[in-house]
Amino acid sequence: MTDYLDKRVLVTGGHGFIGRPLAVRLAALGAEVVAVSRTRHPDFDGVRSVALDLVDRVAVDDLFAAFRPDIVLHLASHVVGARTPEVVLSTYHSNLTSTIHLLMAAKAYRCERVVLTGSLEEPDAGSPIPSSPYAAAKAAASAYGRMFHALFGLSVVILRVFMVYGPGQADLKKLVPYVITSLNRGEVPSFSSGTRAVDWVYVDDVVRAYELAGLVQGADGKTIDVGSGTFASVRDVVEMLFSLMNAEKPPVFGGAQDRMMEQVRLADVAQAGRLLDWAPRVSLQEGLALAAQAYTEESVSR
């Protein structure tokens, strides 16, 4: 059982798809929570909101000096899959510069734990070349996290998060909300070949993994996979959603081009069990049904 009572927790990306429910959860557990985002938001559900650009080192230092967080959960990220030079600098600063600023401040203000967000897109021994500017920046950020732990003694845990889906994903270009909202509007969604095998993990399971990682002992310096441990192709997920939503026509694949060098990787769920006492609870079929219901209800209420 995690114990966040009276802990001061800083959640970056605290108004995002994962960050917002995570901040609410920690506040409910008795933590004093500050949610950071680039744009200004009102406070919510016992969580204090702060507008701050993590690329601004002075602003980051000022926040740490004022709040003195015990735990930092770093989810803020510029997620972009483009394989073009135009996104190199934006992904570099948003994903690497921001992480270094947080690590520097966490070390200076003696934080008990920093949890960084890795990505399934990061290269590994089997595929050592980053597949995109985003993947390169995330890999470098994870490397800095490991270095701060090994060299400077900062307690850092890295969660390598796989393909998260579920209600509340504001980016409607992501596959699950894209399919659901397109079908609700009576539009015909366009897909690539759909052959890529993906490890999908439901958002509530990911929130629980962050909750555990903030306090767990014995995971310092580790990179821990957060996924389902099973593959389902993009085609599989699309066909499941078409069936759940009783679509009149079957999906047509091949209308969009596949991305280059996409990672195909399966999460090591046994490792997460050993280090976090965590395992996914929501099946893909159940999670997609919950997502379809939530997005459909949201579209009806507008």
HELIX and SHEET records of a PDB file:
HELIX    1   1 GLY A   19  ALA A   28  1                                  10    
HELIX    2   2 ARG A   57  PHE A   67  1                                  11    
HELIX    3   3 PRO A   85  VAL A   87  5                                   3    
HELIX    4   4 VAL A   88  TYR A   92  1                                   5    
HELIX    5   5 HIS A   93  THR A   97  3                                   5    
HELIX    6   6 SER A   98  ALA A  108  1                                  11    
HELIX    7   7 PRO A  133  PHE A  152  1                                  20    
HELIX    8   8 LEU A  175  ASN A  184  1                                  10    
HELIX    9   9 VAL A  203  ALA A  213  1                                  11    
HELIX   10  10 VAL A  234  LEU A  244  1                                  11    
HELIX   11  11 VAL A  269  LEU A  276  1                                   8    
HELIX   12  12 LEU A  284  SER A  301  1                                  18    
SHEET    1   A 7 VAL A  47  ALA A  51  0                                        
SHEET    2   A 7 GLU A  32  SER A  37  1                                        
SHEET    3   A 7 ARG A   8  THR A  12  1                                        
SHEET    4   A 7 ILE A  71  HIS A  74  1                                        
SHEET    5   A 7 ARG A 113  SER A 119  1                                        
SHEET    6   A 7 VAL A 156  VAL A 161  1                                        
SHEET    7   A 7 THR A 223  VAL A 226  1                                        
SHEET    1   B 2 MET A 163  TYR A 165  0                                        
SHEET    2   B 2 TRP A 200  TYR A 202  1                                        
SHEET    1   C 2 ALA A 197  VAL A 198  0                                        
SHEET    2   C 2 ALA A 232  SER A 233 -1                                        
END                                                                             
